[in-house]
Amino acid sequence: MSELSDPRLREMATSIPVYGQLPFVPVRAAGCDIVTADGRWILDLYGGHAVAALGYSHPRLTQAIQKQAGELLFQSNAVALDIRAQAAEQLVSVAPRKLDRAFFVNSGAEANENALRIALVATGRKKILAITHSFHGRTAAAGAVTWNNDKWYGFPEKPFDVDFIPRDDCDTARAMIGDDVAAVIFEPVQGVAGAYDLSADFVATLRRETAQNGTLLIADEVQSGIGRSGQFFAVQAYGIEPDILTSAKALGGGIPCGAVLCADELAKRFGPGDLGTTFGGGPVASAAIVAVIESIKSDNLLKNVCDREAQIREHCVVGPVKKIQGMGLLLGLVCDRPATDVRDILLEHDILTGTSSDPNVLRILAPLIVEQQHVTRLAAALATISSTDA
Ligand SMILES: Cc1ncc(COP(=O)(O)O)c(C=O)c1O
């Protein structure tokens, strides 16, 4: 590739430089493979940042998007659409039982922003609790409940009172959750923090204490949702029902979209004009949501997620990997060295993985269609890296 046509240099010259980018340029992708401009085939176990639930070029998803774009590319929420109704029906059918109302948005941060707004308005309270190590997005409200974000992404102050419960500390959770708290927001599996799965006791404590105090419990399943945990939503594995749940990333399999789900009694407190968005619930995004959910069901992908998780746990504690945390295909491989070093070596083997905010944790966010042979390849590549205590 000549310097003049290299998109890395052209993006560097034309974009605000906020992303550290990987050293390859994808030109197409199919299944779990990315084909690069210089002809490499890279096994994508990072799933496009947990987005590519069905991998790439999945026939049902691409056909649904193409068909919808040809028939009706866009109409806003000013009109009702059959395809939007189908997306909402599909989504609530796989969500925890009492979450039977959907509000569609465009991203994870926007979903959390609206979930927090719903909680503050519905309770009339001013305080939100989040969990240490959490990540909820980069907008004003989502950034305010993100851990270790002292500068609030450049906003001069937080839009409401926020405090953080130390993760997995049940006693402090009990002490902090009172009748002044509008909501507790939590990721059942903390994705950016390294796929750290909260303890079942802690999640049960959050549910019990919020219920007792009239506080709403918001599950941020932007990263853990839509099958990635081995259930449609990770809270289903924990056996709890939150009051509000947010989804994005894999929801559209690559088409930008997000959703806030809540119970009927909460939804009834909102009327025309209280929430809104131009693009949320657009027809192409809705068609993608339907195709993603139907494919997960018809291709038995939840079982595949559980099988591949078991295979990774059995075969990938090798070389630099000392232990594995997380759930389903949202896994953190805890390494004996900086995860960036391990990621770079795996990339030399044409395997793409991700890092996290925990310097020693490598993240696996594979497409839900990932195959046995792909995990075998990962295990073999990890085994070529000698452990520091070998
Ligand atoms: C748990 C969680 N919530 C929210 C977000 C923000 O989503 P988005 O980047 O679509 O705004 C992310 C993104 O990584 C996330 O992992």
The ligand as an SDF file (V2000), in Angstrom:
LIG
                    3D

 16 16  0  0  0  0  0  0  0  0999 V2000
  -20.8100   -1.8400   29.7440 C   0  0  0  0  0  0  0  0  0  0  0  0
  -20.7630   -0.7220   28.7540 C   0  0  0  0  0  0  0  0  0  0  0  0
  -21.6580    0.2850   28.8460 N   0  0  0  0  0  0  0  0  0  0  0  0
  -21.6720    1.3050   27.9820 C   0  0  0  0  0  0  0  0  0  0  0  0
  -20.7520    1.3890   26.9630 C   0  0  0  0  0  0  0  0  0  0  0  0
  -20.7840    2.5550   26.0170 C   0  0  0  0  0  0  0  0  0  0  0  0
  -21.2770    2.1190   24.7810 O   0  0  0  0  0  0  0  0  0  0  0  0
  -21.0730    3.0250   23.4850 P   0  0  0  0  0  0  0  0  0  0  0  0
  -19.6090    3.0090   23.1610 O   0  0  0  0  0  0  0  0  0  0  0  0
  -21.9220    2.3420   22.4310 O   0  0  0  0  0  0  0  0  0  0  0  0
  -21.5780    4.3820   23.8090 O   0  0  0  0  0  0  0  0  0  0  0  0
  -19.7950    0.3780   26.8110 C   0  0  0  0  0  0  0  0  0  0  0  0
  -18.7890    0.4330   25.7480 C   0  0  0  0  0  0  0  0  0  0  0  0
  -17.7830   -0.2350   25.7560 O   0  0  0  0  0  0  0  0  0  0  0  0
  -19.7960   -0.7010   27.7320 C   0  0  0  0  0  0  0  0  0  0  0  0
  -18.9010   -1.6980   27.6560 O   0  0  0  0  0  0  0  0  0  0  0  0
  1  2  1  0
  2  3  1  0
  2 15  2  0
  3  4  2  0
  4  5  1  0
  5  6  1  0
  5 12  2  0
  6  7  1  0
  7  8  1  0
  8  9  2  0
  8 10  1  0
  8 11  1  0
 12 13  1  0
 12 15  1  0
 13 14  2  0
 15 16  1  0
M  END
$$$$
